Amino acid sequence: MISRVCDRCGQPIEARALRYIARIQVYAAYDPLEITFDDLSRDFTAEMRRILEECRDLTEEDLMRDVYVDFTFDLCPACQKQYIQDPLQIAGSGN
Ligand SMILES: [Zn+2]
């Protein structure tokens, strides 16, 4: 009985067969803030207006994609072996 399909190669994965789950989280990194006196004395009103204007035509989903995205993939054993060798697919990109 087939319960899943490998998200990488499309092969069916039988129920109770060995399969792998690849979870990928991509989120905005941040460094600790260093706030100076100049920062505190600046008027950010114009900058906030500009940012709000940039966001005006974006959906909530668009905005979230800039901050956090996660993916979950089912992998068959053969794809798991290939995937962990080169998860960023650098070898096959020609770079
Ligand atoms: Zn596969």
PDB file of the backbone (N, CA, C, O) and the ligand in Angstrom, with CONECT records:
HET     ZN  A 101       1
ATOM      1  N   MET A   1       0.839  -1.188   0.000  1.00  0.00           N
ATOM      2  CA  MET A   1       0.000   0.000   0.000  1.00  0.00           C
ATOM      3  C   MET A   1       0.881   1.248   0.000  1.00  0.00           C
ATOM      4  O   MET A   1       1.800   1.369   0.809  1.00  0.00           O
ATOM      5  N   ILE A   2       0.594   2.160  -0.903  1.00  0.00           N
ATOM      6  CA  ILE A   2       1.372   3.388  -1.024  1.00  0.00           C
ATOM      7  C   ILE A   2       0.777   4.442  -0.093  1.00  0.00           C
ATOM      8  O   ILE A   2      -0.418   4.732  -0.150  1.00  0.00           O
ATOM      9  N   SER A   3       1.612   5.003   0.750  1.00  0.00           N
ATOM     10  CA  SER A   3       1.089   6.015   1.665  1.00  0.00           C
ATOM     11  C   SER A   3       1.585   7.416   1.300  1.00  0.00           C
ATOM     12  O   SER A   3       0.950   8.417   1.634  1.00  0.00           O
ATOM     13  N   ARG A   4       2.721   7.472   0.615  1.00  0.00           N
ATOM     14  CA  ARG A   4       3.291   8.780   0.287  1.00  0.00           C
ATOM     15  C   ARG A   4       4.046   8.693  -1.021  1.00  0.00           C
ATOM     16  O   ARG A   4       4.266   7.617  -1.578  1.00  0.00           O
ATOM     17  N   VAL A   5       4.438   9.874  -1.494  1.00  0.00           N
ATOM     18  CA  VAL A   5       5.249   9.968  -2.704  1.00  0.00           C
ATOM     19  C   VAL A   5       6.479  10.790  -2.335  1.00  0.00           C
ATOM     20  O   VAL A   5       6.377  11.803  -1.643  1.00  0.00           O
ATOM     21  N   CYS A   6       7.628  10.348  -2.802  1.00  0.00           N
ATOM     22  CA  CYS A   6       8.860  11.101  -2.557  1.00  0.00           C
ATOM     23  C   CYS A   6       8.727  12.469  -3.232  1.00  0.00           C
ATOM     24  O   CYS A   6       8.426  12.557  -4.422  1.00  0.00           O
ATOM     25  N   ASP A   7       8.953  13.520  -2.466  1.00  0.00           N
ATOM     26  CA  ASP A   7       8.808  14.875  -3.017  1.00  0.00           C
ATOM     27  C   ASP A   7       9.950  15.243  -3.956  1.00  0.00           C
ATOM     28  O   ASP A   7       9.862  16.244  -4.668  1.00  0.00           O
ATOM     29  N   ARG A   8      11.009  14.461  -3.968  1.00  0.00           N
ATOM     30  CA  ARG A   8      12.154  14.777  -4.821  1.00  0.00           C
ATOM     31  C   ARG A   8      12.079  14.047  -6.159  1.00  0.00           C
ATOM     32  O   ARG A   8      12.274  14.657  -7.210  1.00  0.00           O
ATOM     33  N   CYS A   9      11.794  12.732  -6.124  1.00  0.00           N
ATOM     34  CA  CYS A   9      11.821  11.951  -7.370  1.00  0.00           C
ATOM     35  C   CYS A   9      10.441  11.513  -7.831  1.00  0.00           C
ATOM     36  O   CYS A   9      10.279  11.070  -8.968  1.00  0.00           O
ATOM     37  N   GLY A  10       9.442  11.632  -6.955  1.00  0.00           N
ATOM     38  CA  GLY A  10       8.088  11.267  -7.347  1.00  0.00           C
ATOM     39  C   GLY A  10       7.761   9.796  -7.223  1.00  0.00           C
ATOM     40  O   GLY A  10       6.647   9.382  -7.545  1.00  0.00           O
ATOM     41  N   GLN A  11       8.714   8.996  -6.760  1.00  0.00           N
ATOM     42  CA  GLN A  11       8.449   7.567  -6.596  1.00  0.00           C
ATOM     43  C   GLN A  11       7.529   7.335  -5.404  1.00  0.00           C
ATOM     44  O   GLN A  11       7.642   8.019  -4.387  1.00  0.00           O
ATOM     45  N   PRO A  12       6.625   6.379  -5.526  1.00  0.00           N
ATOM     46  CA  PRO A  12       5.761   6.064  -4.384  1.00  0.00           C
ATOM     47  C   PRO A  12       6.574   5.479  -3.233  1.00  0.00           C
ATOM     48  O   PRO A  12       7.565   4.781  -3.451  1.00  0.00           O
ATOM     49  N   ILE A  13       6.157   5.762  -2.045  1.00  0.00           N
ATOM     50  CA  ILE A  13       6.783   5.202  -0.839  1.00  0.00           C
ATOM     51  C   ILE A  13       5.730   4.333  -0.171  1.00  0.00           C
ATOM     52  O   ILE A  13       4.683   4.813   0.265  1.00  0.00           O
ATOM     53  N   GLU A  14       6.028   3.065  -0.104  1.00  0.00           N
ATOM     54  CA  GLU A  14       5.076   2.120   0.472  1.00  0.00           C
ATOM     55  C   GLU A  14       4.863   2.426   1.956  1.00  0.00           C
ATOM     56  O   GLU A  14       5.745   2.935   2.646  1.00  0.00           O
ATOM     57  N   ALA A  15       3.657   2.093   2.413  1.00  0.00           N
ATOM     58  CA  ALA A  15       3.360   2.238   3.837  1.00  0.00           C
ATOM     59  C   ALA A  15       4.354   1.402   4.627  1.00  0.00           C
ATOM     60  O   ALA A  15       4.670   0.281   4.229  1.00  0.00           O
ATOM     61  N   ARG A  16       4.835   1.912   5.705  1.00  0.00           N
ATOM     62  CA  ARG A  16       5.794   1.255   6.611  1.00  0.00           C
ATOM     63  C   ARG A  16       7.197   1.135   6.018  1.00  0.00           C
ATOM     64  O   ARG A  16       8.093   0.599   6.671  1.00  0.00           O
ATOM     65  N   ALA A  17       7.403   1.622   4.800  1.00  0.00           N
ATOM     66  CA  ALA A  17       8.753   1.607   4.225  1.00  0.00           C
ATOM     67  C   ALA A  17       9.557   2.749   4.846  1.00  0.00           C
ATOM     68  O   ALA A  17       9.001   3.733   5.336  1.00  0.00           O
ATOM     69  N   LEU A  18      10.860   2.592   4.810  1.00  0.00           N
ATOM     70  CA  LEU A  18      11.725   3.639   5.342  1.00  0.00           C
ATOM     71  C   LEU A  18      11.568   4.900   4.492  1.00  0.00           C
ATOM     72  O   LEU A  18      11.659   4.851   3.265  1.00  0.00           O
ATOM     73  N   ARG A  19      11.341   5.984   5.134  1.00  0.00           N
ATOM     74  CA  ARG A  19      11.279   7.271   4.440  1.00  0.00           C
ATOM     75  C   ARG A  19      11.919   8.304   5.360  1.00  0.00           C
ATOM     76  O   ARG A  19      12.115   8.065   6.551  1.00  0.00           O
ATOM     77  N   TYR A  20      12.234   9.436   4.789  1.00  0.00           N
ATOM     78  CA  TYR A  20      12.875  10.508   5.548  1.00  0.00           C
ATOM     79  C   TYR A  20      12.058  11.768   5.399  1.00  0.00           C
ATOM     80  O   TYR A  20      11.348  11.955   4.411  1.00  0.00           O
ATOM     81  N   ILE A  21      12.164  12.615   6.375  1.00  0.00           N
ATOM     82  CA  ILE A  21      11.511  13.922   6.316  1.00  0.00           C
ATOM     83  C   ILE A  21      12.601  14.983   6.343  1.00  0.00           C
ATOM     84  O   ILE A  21      13.442  15.002   7.242  1.00  0.00           O
ATOM     85  N   ALA A  22      12.577  15.858   5.358  1.00  0.00           N
ATOM     86  CA  ALA A  22      13.507  16.987   5.327  1.00  0.00           C
ATOM     87  C   ALA A  22      12.703  18.237   5.666  1.00  0.00           C
ATOM     88  O   ALA A  22      11.765  18.604   4.957  1.00  0.00           O
ATOM     89  N   ARG A  23      13.087  18.876   6.756  1.00  0.00           N
ATOM     90  CA  ARG A  23      12.445  20.140   7.141  1.00  0.00           C
ATOM     91  C   ARG A  23      13.456  21.247   6.918  1.00  0.00           C
ATOM     92  O   ARG A  23      14.588  21.183   7.397  1.00  0.00           O
ATOM     93  N   ILE A  24      13.033  22.253   6.192  1.00  0.00           N
ATOM     94  CA  ILE A  24      13.911  23.381   5.899  1.00  0.00           C
ATOM     95  C   ILE A  24      13.237  24.641   6.424  1.00  0.00           C
ATOM     96  O   ILE A  24      12.096  24.949   6.079  1.00  0.00           O
ATOM     97  N   GLN A  25      13.958  25.346   7.250  1.00  0.00           N
ATOM     98  CA  GLN A  25      13.458  26.616   7.771  1.00  0.00           C
ATOM     99  C   GLN A  25      14.370  27.722   7.248  1.00  0.00           C
ATOM    100  O   GLN A  25      15.592  27.655   7.378  1.00  0.00           O
ATOM    101  N   VAL A  26      13.760  28.723   6.665  1.00  0.00           N
ATOM    102  CA  VAL A  26      14.508  29.866   6.144  1.00  0.00           C
ATOM    103  C   VAL A  26      13.945  31.109   6.819  1.00  0.00           C
ATOM    104  O   VAL A  26      12.787  31.470   6.612  1.00  0.00           O
ATOM    105  N   TYR A  27      14.767  31.752   7.618  1.00  0.00           N
ATOM    106  CA  TYR A  27      14.264  32.930   8.324  1.00  0.00           C
ATOM    107  C   TYR A  27      15.319  34.018   8.381  1.00  0.00           C
ATOM    108  O   TYR A  27      16.521  33.773   8.285  1.00  0.00           O
ATOM    109  N   ALA A  28      14.818  35.212   8.540  1.00  0.00           N
ATOM    110  CA  ALA A  28      15.694  36.376   8.545  1.00  0.00           C
ATOM    111  C   ALA A  28      16.616  36.313   9.760  1.00  0.00           C
ATOM    112  O   ALA A  28      16.163  36.132  10.890  1.00  0.00           O
ATOM    113  N   ALA A  29      17.892  36.464   9.514  1.00  0.00           N
ATOM    114  CA  ALA A  29      18.867  36.496  10.597  1.00  0.00           C
ATOM    115  C   ALA A  29      18.953  37.923  11.125  1.00  0.00           C
ATOM    116  O   ALA A  29      18.697  38.885  10.401  1.00  0.00           O
ATOM    117  N   TYR A  30      19.306  38.038  12.356  1.00  0.00           N
ATOM    118  CA  TYR A  30      19.489  39.383  12.895  1.00  0.00           C
ATOM    119  C   TYR A  30      20.698  39.387  13.815  1.00  0.00           C
ATOM    120  O   TYR A  30      21.029  38.388  14.455  1.00  0.00           O
ATOM    121  N   ASP A  31      21.319  40.495  13.858  1.00  0.00           N
ATOM    122  CA  ASP A  31      22.430  40.691  14.776  1.00  0.00           C
ATOM    123  C   ASP A  31      21.931  41.550  15.927  1.00  0.00           C
ATOM    124  O   ASP A  31      20.963  42.292  15.765  1.00  0.00           O
ATOM    125  N   PRO A  32      22.570  41.465  17.077  1.00  0.00           N
ATOM    126  CA  PRO A  32      22.136  42.296  18.196  1.00  0.00           C
ATOM    127  C   PRO A  32      22.163  43.782  17.805  1.00  0.00           C
ATOM    128  O   PRO A  32      23.086  44.244  17.134  1.00  0.00           O
ATOM    129  N   LEU A  33      21.151  44.504  18.232  1.00  0.00           N
ATOM    130  CA  LEU A  33      21.076  45.920  17.892  1.00  0.00           C
ATOM    131  C   LEU A  33      22.083  46.722  18.698  1.00  0.00           C
ATOM    132  O   LEU A  33      22.293  46.478  19.886  1.00  0.00           O
ATOM    133  N   GLU A  34      22.688  47.666  18.036  1.00  0.00           N
ATOM    134  CA  GLU A  34      23.546  48.606  18.727  1.00  0.00           C
ATOM    135  C   GLU A  34      22.912  49.974  18.533  1.00  0.00           C
ATOM    136  O   GLU A  34      23.011  50.567  17.459  1.00  0.00           O
ATOM    137  N   ILE A  35      22.268  50.466  19.565  1.00  0.00           N
ATOM    138  CA  ILE A  35      21.519  51.713  19.467  1.00  0.00           C
ATOM    139  C   ILE A  35      22.388  52.853  19.990  1.00  0.00           C
ATOM    140  O   ILE A  35      22.891  52.822  21.113  1.00  0.00           O
ATOM    141  N   THR A  36      22.541  53.843  19.146  1.00  0.00           N
ATOM    142  CA  THR A  36      23.367  54.987  19.522  1.00  0.00           C
ATOM    143  C   THR A  36      22.475  56.180  19.890  1.00  0.00           C
ATOM    144  O   THR A  36      21.260  56.152  19.689  1.00  0.00           O
ATOM    145  N   PHE A  37      23.103  57.218  20.431  1.00  0.00           N
ATOM    146  CA  PHE A  37      22.349  58.425  20.750  1.00  0.00           C
ATOM    147  C   PHE A  37      21.750  59.022  19.483  1.00  0.00           C
ATOM    148  O   PHE A  37      20.625  59.521  19.497  1.00  0.00           O
ATOM    149  N   ASP A  38      22.507  58.970  18.386  1.00  0.00           N
ATOM    150  CA  ASP A  38      21.981  59.487  17.115  1.00  0.00           C
ATOM    151  C   ASP A  38      20.713  58.750  16.700  1.00  0.00           C
ATOM    152  O   ASP A  38      19.774  59.362  16.189  1.00  0.00           O
ATOM    153  N   ASP A  39      20.685  57.429  16.922  1.00  0.00           N
ATOM    154  CA  ASP A  39      19.480  56.658  16.588  1.00  0.00           C
ATOM    155  C   ASP A  39      18.292  57.156  17.398  1.00  0.00           C
ATOM    156  O   ASP A  39      17.190  57.315  16.873  1.00  0.00           O
ATOM    157  N   LEU A  40      18.528  57.400  18.685  1.00  0.00           N
ATOM    158  CA  LEU A  40      17.428  57.820  19.560  1.00  0.00           C
ATOM    159  C   LEU A  40      16.934  59.220  19.234  1.00  0.00           C
ATOM    160  O   LEU A  40      15.773  59.545  19.482  1.00  0.00           O
ATOM    161  N   SER A  41      17.793  60.034  18.690  1.00  0.00           N
ATOM    162  CA  SER A  41      17.391  61.417  18.425  1.00  0.00           C
ATOM    163  C   SER A  41      16.864  61.613  16.998  1.00  0.00           C
ATOM    164  O   SER A  41      16.402  62.698  16.647  1.00  0.00           O
ATOM    165  N   ARG A  42      16.936  60.571  16.189  1.00  0.00           N
ATOM    166  CA  ARG A  42      16.436  60.690  14.811  1.00  0.00           C
ATOM    167  C   ARG A  42      14.912  60.608  14.763  1.00  0.00           C
ATOM    168  O   ARG A  42      14.281  59.947  15.589  1.00  0.00           O
ATOM    169  N   ASP A  43      14.347  61.283  13.794  1.00  0.00           N
ATOM    170  CA  ASP A  43      12.903  61.203  13.558  1.00  0.00           C
ATOM    171  C   ASP A  43      12.680  60.133  12.491  1.00  0.00           C
ATOM    172  O   ASP A  43      13.053  60.315  11.333  1.00  0.00           O
ATOM    173  N   PHE A  44      12.078  59.035  12.883  1.00  0.00           N
ATOM    174  CA  PHE A  44      11.879  57.916  11.970  1.00  0.00           C
ATOM    175  C   PHE A  44      10.550  57.980  11.226  1.00  0.00           C
ATOM    176  O   PHE A  44      10.198  57.046  10.507  1.00  0.00           O
ATOM    177  N   THR A  45       9.820  59.061  11.390  1.00  0.00           N
ATOM    178  CA  THR A  45       8.487  59.164  10.788  1.00  0.00           C
ATOM    179  C   THR A  45       8.528  58.951   9.271  1.00  0.00           C
ATOM    180  O   THR A  45       7.753  58.163   8.729  1.00  0.00           O
ATOM    181  N   ALA A  46       9.435  59.656   8.595  1.00  0.00           N
ATOM    182  CA  ALA A  46       9.506  59.538   7.134  1.00  0.00           C
ATOM    183  C   ALA A  46       9.895  58.123   6.723  1.00  0.00           C
ATOM    184  O   ALA A  46       9.364  57.576   5.756  1.00  0.00           O
ATOM    185  N   GLU A  47      10.830  57.536   7.472  1.00  0.00           N
ATOM    186  CA  GLU A  47      11.260  56.177   7.140  1.00  0.00           C
ATOM    187  C   GLU A  47      10.129  55.171   7.348  1.00  0.00           C
ATOM    188  O   GLU A  47       9.944  54.253   6.549  1.00  0.00           O
ATOM    189  N   MET A  48       9.378  55.357   8.429  1.00  0.00           N
ATOM    190  CA  MET A  48       8.237  54.460   8.676  1.00  0.00           C
ATOM    191  C   MET A  48       7.190  54.610   7.576  1.00  0.00           C
ATOM    192  O   MET A  48       6.617  53.620   7.121  1.00  0.00           O
ATOM    193  N   ARG A  49       6.942  55.841   7.153  1.00  0.00           N
ATOM    194  CA  ARG A  49       5.977  56.051   6.059  1.00  0.00           C
ATOM    195  C   ARG A  49       6.447  55.360   4.785  1.00  0.00           C
ATOM    196  O   ARG A  49       5.653  54.745   4.073  1.00  0.00           O
ATOM    197  N   ARG A  50       7.746  55.465   4.502  1.00  0.00           N
ATOM    198  CA  ARG A  50       8.295  54.836   3.300  1.00  0.00           C
ATOM    199  C   ARG A  50       8.130  53.318   3.380  1.00  0.00           C
ATOM    200  O   ARG A  50       7.743  52.683   2.399  1.00  0.00           O
ATOM    201  N   ILE A  51       8.420  52.742   4.533  1.00  0.00           N
ATOM    202  CA  ILE A  51       8.290  51.282   4.692  1.00  0.00           C
ATOM    203  C   ILE A  51       6.834  50.854   4.544  1.00  0.00           C
ATOM    204  O   ILE A  51       6.539  49.856   3.886  1.00  0.00           O
ATOM    205  N   LEU A  52       5.933  51.606   5.154  1.00  0.00           N
ATOM    206  CA  LEU A  52       4.503  51.278   5.034  1.00  0.00           C
ATOM    207  C   LEU A  52       4.031  51.381   3.595  1.00  0.00           C
ATOM    208  O   LEU A  52       3.216  50.583   3.133  1.00  0.00           O
ATOM    209  N   GLU A  53       4.557  52.381   2.892  1.00  0.00           N
ATOM    210  CA  GLU A  53       4.194  52.538   1.476  1.00  0.00           C
ATOM    211  C   GLU A  53       4.695  51.339   0.662  1.00  0.00           C
ATOM    212  O   GLU A  53       3.991  50.847  -0.220  1.00  0.00           O
ATOM    213  N   GLU A  54       5.899  50.878   0.959  1.00  0.00           N
ATOM    214  CA  GLU A  54       6.436  49.708   0.253  1.00  0.00           C
ATOM    215  C   GLU A  54       5.610  48.455   0.512  1.00  0.00           C
ATOM    216  O   GLU A  54       5.500  47.579  -0.345  1.00  0.00           O
ATOM    217  N   CYS A  55       5.025  48.385   1.716  1.00  0.00           N
ATOM    218  CA  CYS A  55       4.258  47.193   2.096  1.00  0.00           C
ATOM    219  C   CYS A  55       2.802  47.265   1.646  1.00  0.00           C
ATOM    220  O   CYS A  55       2.082  46.269   1.715  1.00  0.00           O
ATOM    221  N   ARG A  56       2.370  48.419   1.191  1.00  0.00           N
ATOM    222  CA  ARG A  56       0.955  48.642   0.914  1.00  0.00           C
ATOM    223  C   ARG A  56       0.359  47.584  -0.031  1.00  0.00           C
ATOM    224  O   ARG A  56      -0.745  47.094   0.204  1.00  0.00           O
ATOM    225  N   ASP A  57       1.081  47.242  -1.081  1.00  0.00           N
ATOM    226  CA  ASP A  57       0.538  46.324  -2.088  1.00  0.00           C
ATOM    227  C   ASP A  57       0.917  44.866  -1.853  1.00  0.00           C
ATOM    228  O   ASP A  57       0.613  44.003  -2.676  1.00  0.00           O
ATOM    229  N   LEU A  58       1.578  44.590  -0.735  1.00  0.00           N
ATOM    230  CA  LEU A  58       1.985  43.213  -0.448  1.00  0.00           C
ATOM    231  C   LEU A  58       0.932  42.524   0.413  1.00  0.00           C
ATOM    232  O   LEU A  58       0.308  43.143   1.275  1.00  0.00           O
ATOM    233  N   THR A  59       0.751  41.251   0.166  1.00  0.00           N
ATOM    234  CA  THR A  59      -0.174  40.482   0.994  1.00  0.00           C
ATOM    235  C   THR A  59       0.539  40.054   2.274  1.00  0.00           C
ATOM    236  O   THR A  59       1.758  40.172   2.395  1.00  0.00           O
ATOM    237  N   GLU A  60      -0.236  39.563   3.209  1.00  0.00           N
ATOM    238  CA  GLU A  60       0.340  39.056   4.449  1.00  0.00           C
ATOM    239  C   GLU A  60       1.326  37.924   4.144  1.00  0.00           C
ATOM    240  O   GLU A  60       2.376  37.811   4.777  1.00  0.00           O
ATOM    241  N   GLU A  61       0.966  37.089   3.161  1.00  0.00           N
ATOM    242  CA  GLU A  61       1.850  35.979   2.777  1.00  0.00           C
ATOM    243  C   GLU A  61       3.168  36.498   2.219  1.00  0.00           C
ATOM    244  O   GLU A  61       4.232  35.973   2.545  1.00  0.00           O
ATOM    245  N   ASP A  62       3.101  37.541   1.369  1.00  0.00           N
ATOM    246  CA  ASP A  62       4.326  38.126   0.827  1.00  0.00           C
ATOM    247  C   ASP A  62       5.219  38.633   1.958  1.00  0.00           C
ATOM    248  O   ASP A  62       6.430  38.411   1.956  1.00  0.00           O
ATOM    249  N   LEU A  63       4.613  39.306   2.907  1.00  0.00           N
ATOM    250  CA  LEU A  63       5.385  39.867   4.014  1.00  0.00           C
ATOM    251  C   LEU A  63       6.013  38.761   4.865  1.00  0.00           C
ATOM    252  O   LEU A  63       7.158  38.879   5.300  1.00  0.00           O
ATOM    253  N   MET A  64       5.254  37.688   5.097  1.00  0.00           N
ATOM    254  CA  MET A  64       5.787  36.584   5.901  1.00  0.00           C
ATOM    255  C   MET A  64       6.953  35.909   5.206  1.00  0.00           C
ATOM    256  O   MET A  64       7.908  35.489   5.860  1.00  0.00           O
ATOM    257  N   ARG A  65       6.887  35.799   3.876  1.00  0.00           N
ATOM    258  CA  ARG A  65       7.968  35.141   3.129  1.00  0.00           C
ATOM    259  C   ARG A  65       9.291  35.874   3.290  1.00  0.00           C
ATOM    260  O   ARG A  65      10.358  35.272   3.167  1.00  0.00           O
ATOM    261  N   ASP A  66       9.223  37.155   3.561  1.00  0.00           N
ATOM    262  CA  ASP A  66      10.459  37.907   3.785  1.00  0.00           C
ATOM    263  C   ASP A  66      11.055  37.629   5.158  1.00  0.00           C
ATOM    264  O   ASP A  66      12.213  37.959   5.411  1.00  0.00           O
ATOM    265  N   VAL A  67      10.273  37.025   6.041  1.00  0.00           N
ATOM    266  CA  VAL A  67      10.720  36.835   7.417  1.00  0.00           C
ATOM    267  C   VAL A  67      10.947  35.367   7.738  1.00  0.00           C
ATOM    268  O   VAL A  67      11.973  35.006   8.314  1.00  0.00           O
ATOM    269  N   TYR A  68       9.981  34.507   7.365  1.00  0.00           N
ATOM    270  CA  TYR A  68      10.067  33.109   7.767  1.00  0.00           C
ATOM    271  C   TYR A  68       9.322  32.223   6.783  1.00  0.00           C
ATOM    272  O   TYR A  68       8.175  32.496   6.432  1.00  0.00           O
ATOM    273  N   VAL A  69       9.975  31.170   6.344  1.00  0.00           N
ATOM    274  CA  VAL A  69       9.347  30.167   5.479  1.00  0.00           C
ATOM    275  C   VAL A  69       9.844  28.810   5.933  1.00  0.00           C
ATOM    276  O   VAL A  69      11.030  28.649   6.222  1.00  0.00           O
ATOM    277  N   ASP A  70       8.956  27.833   6.000  1.00  0.00           N
ATOM    278  CA  ASP A  70       9.454  26.474   6.230  1.00  0.00           C
ATOM    279  C   ASP A  70       8.835  25.512   5.241  1.00  0.00           C
ATOM    280  O   ASP A  70       7.713  25.694   4.771  1.00  0.00           O
ATOM    281  N   PHE A  71       9.602  24.485   4.944  1.00  0.00           N
ATOM    282  CA  PHE A  71       9.196  23.458   3.996  1.00  0.00           C
ATOM    283  C   PHE A  71       9.375  22.104   4.671  1.00  0.00           C
ATOM    284  O   PHE A  71      10.290  21.915   5.473  1.00  0.00           O
ATOM    285  N   THR A  72       8.502  21.176   4.341  1.00  0.00           N
ATOM    286  CA  THR A  72       8.645  19.798   4.802  1.00  0.00           C
ATOM    287  C   THR A  72       8.497  18.884   3.595  1.00  0.00           C
ATOM    288  O   THR A  72       7.508  18.953   2.866  1.00  0.00           O
ATOM    289  N   PHE A  73       9.495  18.027   3.393  1.00  0.00           N
ATOM    290  CA  PHE A  73       9.489  17.124   2.246  1.00  0.00           C
ATOM    291  C   PHE A  73       9.647  15.682   2.723  1.00  0.00           C
ATOM    292  O   PHE A  73      10.398  15.405   3.658  1.00  0.00           O
ATOM    293  N   ASP A  74       8.929  14.771   2.067  1.00  0.00           N
ATOM    294  CA  ASP A  74       9.142  13.336   2.256  1.00  0.00           C
ATOM    295  C   ASP A  74      10.183  12.898   1.245  1.00  0.00           C
ATOM    296  O   ASP A  74      10.110  13.258   0.070  1.00  0.00           O
ATOM    297  N   LEU A  75      11.142  12.128   1.698  1.00  0.00           N
ATOM    298  CA  LEU A  75      12.192  11.633   0.803  1.00  0.00           C
ATOM    299  C   LEU A  75      12.286  10.122   0.901  1.00  0.00           C
ATOM    300  O   LEU A  75      12.199   9.551   1.988  1.00  0.00           O
ATOM    301  N   CYS A  76      12.464   9.479  -0.251  1.00  0.00           N
ATOM    302  CA  CYS A  76      12.748   8.049  -0.253  1.00  0.00           C
ATOM    303  C   CYS A  76      14.223   7.883   0.160  1.00  0.00           C
ATOM    304  O   CYS A  76      14.977   8.856   0.130  1.00  0.00           O
ATOM    305  N   PRO A  77      14.638   6.681   0.538  1.00  0.00           N
ATOM    306  CA  PRO A  77      16.028   6.491   0.975  1.00  0.00           C
ATOM    307  C   PRO A  77      17.062   6.929  -0.062  1.00  0.00           C
ATOM    308  O   PRO A  77      18.077   7.521   0.305  1.00  0.00           O
ATOM    309  N   ALA A  78      16.829   6.654  -1.341  1.00  0.00           N
ATOM    310  CA  ALA A  78      17.811   7.044  -2.369  1.00  0.00           C
ATOM    311  C   ALA A  78      17.942   8.568  -2.418  1.00  0.00           C
ATOM    312  O   ALA A  78      19.051   9.092  -2.529  1.00  0.00           O
ATOM    313  N   CYS A  79      16.832   9.269  -2.338  1.00  0.00           N
ATOM    314  CA  CYS A  79      16.892  10.734  -2.389  1.00  0.00           C
ATOM    315  C   CYS A  79      17.508  11.310  -1.121  1.00  0.00           C
ATOM    316  O   CYS A  79      18.197  12.329  -1.170  1.00  0.00           O
ATOM    317  N   GLN A  80      17.264  10.663   0.011  1.00  0.00           N
ATOM    318  CA  GLN A  80      17.884  11.135   1.256  1.00  0.00           C
ATOM    319  C   GLN A  80      19.409  11.080   1.122  1.00  0.00           C
ATOM    320  O   GLN A  80      20.105  12.019   1.507  1.00  0.00           O
ATOM    321  N   LYS A  81      19.920   9.976   0.573  1.00  0.00           N
ATOM    322  CA  LYS A  81      21.376   9.836   0.416  1.00  0.00           C
ATOM    323  C   LYS A  81      21.930  10.936  -0.490  1.00  0.00           C
ATOM    324  O   LYS A  81      22.966  11.530  -0.190  1.00  0.00           O
ATOM    325  N   GLN A  82      21.242  11.202  -1.588  1.00  0.00           N
ATOM    326  CA  GLN A  82      21.709  12.242  -2.508  1.00  0.00           C
ATOM    327  C   GLN A  82      21.565  13.627  -1.890  1.00  0.00           C
ATOM    328  O   GLN A  82      22.446  14.476  -2.027  1.00  0.00           O
ATOM    329  N   TYR A  83      20.446  13.844  -1.211  1.00  0.00           N
ATOM    330  CA  TYR A  83      20.170  15.171  -0.661  1.00  0.00           C
ATOM    331  C   TYR A  83      21.208  15.583   0.387  1.00  0.00           C
ATOM    332  O   TYR A  83      21.686  16.717   0.375  1.00  0.00           O
ATOM    333  N   ILE A  84      21.551  14.674   1.280  1.00  0.00           N
ATOM    334  CA  ILE A  84      22.478  15.073   2.343  1.00  0.00           C
ATOM    335  C   ILE A  84      23.902  15.266   1.837  1.00  0.00           C
ATOM    336  O   ILE A  84      24.723  15.877   2.521  1.00  0.00           O
ATOM    337  N   GLN A  85      24.207  14.752   0.641  1.00  0.00           N
ATOM    338  CA  GLN A  85      25.524  14.993   0.059  1.00  0.00           C
ATOM    339  C   GLN A  85      25.672  16.434  -0.414  1.00  0.00           C
ATOM    340  O   GLN A  85      26.771  16.988  -0.418  1.00  0.00           O
ATOM    341  N   ASP A  86      24.552  17.033  -0.812  1.00  0.00           N
ATOM    342  CA  ASP A  86      24.622  18.370  -1.407  1.00  0.00           C
ATOM    343  C   ASP A  86      23.285  19.099  -1.218  1.00  0.00           C
ATOM    344  O   ASP A  86      22.583  19.367  -2.194  1.00  0.00           O
ATOM    345  N   PRO A  87      22.937  19.416   0.018  1.00  0.00           N
ATOM    346  CA  PRO A  87      21.601  19.995   0.263  1.00  0.00           C
ATOM    347  C   PRO A  87      21.369  21.346  -0.437  1.00  0.00           C
ATOM    348  O   PRO A  87      20.225  21.710  -0.710  1.00  0.00           O
ATOM    349  N   LEU A  88      22.425  22.071  -0.721  1.00  0.00           N
ATOM    350  CA  LEU A  88      22.246  23.355  -1.404  1.00  0.00           C
ATOM    351  C   LEU A  88      22.345  23.218  -2.922  1.00  0.00           C
ATOM    352  O   LEU A  88      22.252  24.203  -3.654  1.00  0.00           O
ATOM    353  N   GLN A  89      22.533  21.988  -3.379  1.00  0.00           N
ATOM    354  CA  GLN A  89      22.624  21.678  -4.810  1.00  0.00           C
ATOM    355  C   GLN A  89      23.675  22.544  -5.501  1.00  0.00           C
ATOM    356  O   GLN A  89      23.453  23.072  -6.591  1.00  0.00           O
ATOM    357  N   ILE A  90      24.814  22.673  -4.844  1.00  0.00           N
ATOM    358  CA  ILE A  90      25.899  23.477  -5.393  1.00  0.00           C
ATOM    359  C   ILE A  90      26.627  22.711  -6.490  1.00  0.00           C
ATOM    360  O   ILE A  90      27.012  23.287  -7.508  1.00  0.00           O
ATOM    361  N   ALA A  91      26.814  21.406  -6.277  1.00  0.00           N
ATOM    362  CA  ALA A  91      27.581  20.607  -7.245  1.00  0.00           C
ATOM    363  C   ALA A  91      26.935  20.601  -8.620  1.00  0.00           C
ATOM    364  O   ALA A  91      27.639  20.637  -9.629  1.00  0.00           O
ATOM    365  N   GLY A  92      25.615  20.557  -8.680  1.00  0.00           N
ATOM    366  CA  GLY A  92      24.938  20.459  -9.970  1.00  0.00           C
ATOM    367  C   GLY A  92      24.545  21.775 -10.570  1.00  0.00           C
ATOM    368  O   GLY A  92      23.947  21.803 -11.646  1.00  0.00           O
ATOM    369  N   SER A  93      24.868  22.895  -9.898  1.00  0.00           N
ATOM    370  CA  SER A  93      24.394  24.201 -10.374  1.00  0.00           C
ATOM    371  C   SER A  93      25.295  24.811 -11.438  1.00  0.00           C
ATOM    372  O   SER A  93      24.899  25.768 -12.103  1.00  0.00           O
ATOM    373  N   GLY A  94      26.497  24.276 -11.609  1.00  0.00           N
ATOM    374  CA  GLY A  94      27.413  24.846 -12.588  1.00  0.00           C
ATOM    375  C   GLY A  94      28.184  26.033 -12.053  1.00  0.00           C
ATOM    376  O   GLY A  94      28.934  26.663 -12.799  1.00  0.00           O
ATOM    377  N   ASN A  95      28.021  26.356 -10.779  1.00  0.00           N
ATOM    378  CA  ASN A  95      28.761  27.471 -10.165  1.00  0.00           C
ATOM    379  C   ASN A  95      30.117  27.030  -9.648  1.00  0.00           C
ATOM    380  O   ASN A  95      30.865  27.842  -9.105  1.00  0.00           O
TER     381      ASN A  95
HETATM  382 ZN    ZN A 101      13.032   9.915  -4.046  1.00  0.00          ZN2+
END
